Amino acid sequence: MTRKIGLAALTVLELSPQDQVSLAAQVGYDFVGLRLIPVAGQPHQHAVDAAAIERRLADTGMKVLDVEVFRLDAETSVADYEPMLEICARLRASDLLVHGADADRARLADNWGRLCDLAGRYGLAANLEPMPWVEISTIARANRILELAPRSNAAVLPDAIHFFREANRLEELAATKTRYLQFCDARREKPADMDEIRRQARADRLMPGEGGLDLRGLLAALPRDLPVCLEIPYARPLPPLERARLALERSRPFL
């Protein structure tokens, strides 16, 4: 069975979305994930040129899987995301990547349901990604939000580094609805400091096989045909083309 493999924005974040599309096609990826909504405090903020991205997709035949980052926090007005959902539909993306960062669980579930409903009108699915430094930090917490606001186009997005940095168990994944996986390696030891956990996740992950995460166990706990998006911000200085090629080369033995 052939598993689809994509290139996540964070692996080559210095590139514009349209250049990421071209790079992914050149290296031989099946799809891309695009960061069209910037994350506060992270570098390489690119203006969104939907027409340029659309042309590059047409020229290369590349597909967009997900668009990020849709953040749900205490100040979120879900309706404000509609213009971006229109762009997602225009680019024929299939999925949204969502972070749950609201300590009010009821409000978060309500906004999650609203986002899923709005996304569904554009033919999009929403994926809630647990991360250690936001309210929805574990698979169990993400599943609870999906239970509180059940929607047919809702799923949980496991990310290898976040999964093993929190109190998650592989057996939890059997009861978790997933549409794709973000894949990387990292140091086995969990940092004691949350700032260091965040730094490694954003800028210092490892290529599969270089670290100590139980990647084979993670893959075995998930469907064999689940698409995988390689999200590997690598601290070793490499040009984007070489970095993307190395990520694919090192991941294939696992996939």
Order of alpha helices (4+ residues) and beta strands (2+ residues): beta-alpha-beta-alpha-beta-alpha-beta-alpha-beta-alpha-beta-alpha-beta-alpha-alpha-beta-alpha
